[in-house]
Amino acid sequence: MDETIKYMIDFLLDEMPEYREDAKRIDDPEILLRSLMNVRPPMKLNPGFLKAQDEYLSHVRDSKGVVDVNALPEVQPHISLWQGDITRLNSDAIVNAANSKLLGCFIPCHRCIDNAIHSAAGLQLRDECSRLMTAQGHDEPTGRAKITGAYSLPCRYVIHTLGPVVMGELTQRHRKELESCYRSCLELAEKYALNSIAFCCISTGEFHFPNDEAAKIAVRTVRDFLTHSKNINHVIFNVFKDTDMNIYAKELA
């Protein structure tokens, strides 16, 4: 795998020579590789590079371990709560808390979920998102959702949604927009006849939506939707922090 990583780094630096000096300051090859993949803009994808990338990302995926969502206990009918890395879940879809450009996070190794999902999926995800956004011709509106392939992720699809940004007081508009995010994702999953979908904590990180209020909206919207859904029979609330685990556990008790 070391040779594969070296090949990929050399290839990306040939594509983006402006990063050669920065690359010399990063000792860990895997961190350097992820950083270069994070900053690479959408452009033509080389088949040889993609073969190496998919081999490497499959190795990373298998090393982390795939979590079978069907084995997760239900805390309520058709609802599970799981703490961990959302990129490990093999649900039909996982939800990505995206930005308005919908191209992923360009900050090297940033700790946001957008960066984690794009890094684990591979460069094909940014390419597909770029094609969707070019066809759309404008930034993604808050509360909407789009669906793409998942590539090297263990899930089948990624559903991208832009949550509200809370700067100052939480308003009723913020609440309605967050509710729209969850509903739009569920509607897409229903349209594609998906059985399972895993939600991250939309807008509670970089977008500063209060965690407890966000959980109430998420749980209420999912419960309401499941009462009339014909296809979705398993929703997973994925949390990463202990704080959110405690909030959702209380909300779902």
N, C-alpha and C positions, 0 to 999 in steps of 0.2 A: 504493500500500500504506500510506502514511502516514495517509491518511484512514480506512482500515479499522482501523488500530491505534488511532487516536484514538476512533473510534466504540466499539470494544470497551472501551477504558479508561473512557470516560464511562458506558457501560452498567454495567460492573462497580462503579464508584463509586456509581452510583445504587442498585444492589442492596446495596452494603455501605458506606454513608456514613461508618461509623466509621473507615475507612482514608483519608479525604480529607487529613487533616493529614500522615499518613505519606507519602502519595503526592507531596506537594509537595517532599519531600526527595530524590526519585529523578529525575534528569535524563534518563536514557535511557528512551525510551518502550517499547522492547521488554523491557527489564528490569522496568519497572513493570508491563507487561501480564502477563508471566510470574509476577511476584510476586502479583498479584491473582488470577490463575487458580489459583495454588498454595494460597492461603488460602481460596478460596471453598468453603464446605461443600456437600454434595449438596443440591440443591433444584431446583425446576422449571426446565427449560432452555427458553429463548426461541428460537423458530425463526429469527428475524432475526439474533440474536447467533450462533447456530450456523452459519448460512450464512457470516457474516463470518469466524468463527473457522476454519472448514474451508478457506476461501479463503486465509487468512493462513498456516495450518499447511501447506497444500499448497505454498505459495510457499517456506516455510522448508525443507520436505523436499526440494524440487527444487534449492534453492540448495546444500544440503549434499551432495546427490547420493545416489542409491540404489545400494547395492551388491548385485549379483546373486550370490547364494550359489552358483548353479550354476557360476559362473566361478572360484570359489575352489579352489585346488589341495588335494588330499587328502594329508595327512601320513601317514595310515593308511587302509586301506579304509573308506570311508563316513565319515571323520572329517576335518574341516578345523580349522585354527587361524587366527584372524584378530584383529588388534589394531585397535581403533577404536571408534566410537560405535555401540552395538548398535541404536539407533533408525534406522540407515541400512540395515539388512539386510532383504532381501525374502524371508526364509525363511517357511515356513508359520506358524511360531510363534517368538516370542522369549520368554525366561524373565525374569520380573521378581522380584528379591529384595525381597519385600514385608515390611510389618510386620504385627502381629497384627490390626489393624483392617481391613487390606486396602483402604484408601481412598486410598493414595498418601501422599506426603510433604507436610505442610502448612507446612514451613519454606520461606520464599520463596527461590527459586533455589538451594536446597541442592544439593550436588554428588553426592548419592547417585543410584543408578540408578533407584530408585523415582520420584524427582522428575523425572528426565530422561524416563522412559517416559511418565508421565502428562502432562507438559508437551507432548511431541511428539504424543501421541494426541488430546488435547483433553478437554474437560470431560465428554464422554459416557462416558469410561472410569471416572471416579470415580462417576458416576451408576449405571452397571451394577454396579460393585463394591458400592455401597451397597445396591442391591436384593438382591444375592446374600447379603450379610451380614445384612440384615434378615430374609430368609427363613431363614437359618441360626440366628440368634438368639444367637450367642455368638462370641467371638473365634476367629480361625483357629488351629488346632492346629499346632505345629511339625511339619514333615516332610510335610505335606499339600500339595495343589495345587488351584487352580481355574483355569478357562479363561474368557476373555472375548473380545469383539471387539477389534479393533486401531484402528479409526476412522481417524485421519489418518496413522497409521504405514504404512510400505510392506509390512509383514508382514500376514498374515491374522488371526492370533490373538495374544493375550498370555496366557501361562500364569504365574500368580502362585503363589509358594511362600514359606513362612516358614521360614527357616533357624535353626539353633540359635545362641544367644548364648553366647559363651565369656567367662566372667568368672573368671579364675584358671586353674587347671590344665585342660588338655584331657582329657576323659574318654571312655570307651568309649560312653557314652550320646550325647555330642556327635557322635561318628563315625557312630553308627547313625542319628541324626536327619538328618545331612547326606546320608547315603546314601539315606534315605527321600525327601528332597527331590528328588533326581535321578530316582529310580525313579518317584515319583508323577507328575512332569512327563512322563516318557517314557510312562507308562501312559496318561495323558490324550491325548498326541499319538497314540499307537497307537489308542486308542478313537475318535478323530476322523479316523482314516485320514490323518494328516499325513505327508508325505514328508520334511520337513526341520524341524529345531528348533535354535535357537541358545541356548546357555547362557551366562549371565554367571557371574562367580565368586561363587557364593552364600555368604553369611555372612563373607566375608573382609574386608569394609570395616568398617562401623559395628559389626558383630557379633563382630569380633576372632577369627574362626577362623584358625588359622595357614595361610598361603597354600600352603605346600608340601604339608602334610597334606591340605588341601582338594582340591588338584589330583589327588593320588593316588586319593582317594575318587571324585572326579568321573570320571576316566578309567576306573577299574576298573568302576564301575557302568554307564557307557555301553557299554563293550566287552561286558560280560556281557549287557546287554539286547539289543544288536544281533545277538547270536548266534541269537536266537529271534524277533526282530521281523518281522512280515509287511508292515508299511507303511513304517516309518522307514528311509530309505536314506542320510540325510545329517545328521550332527550337527556343529554348528559350536561350538567353544569360543571364545567371545568374551572377549578380555581388553582392558583399557584401559591398565594400567600396564606399564612395561618389566619390572618385577620379575615380574609374572605371566606375561608373554610368555616370559621365560627359563625359568621353572619349567615351564610347559606344554610348551615346546619340548623340554626335557630329558625330561619324562615321556612324551612321545609319540615320542621318537627311536627 
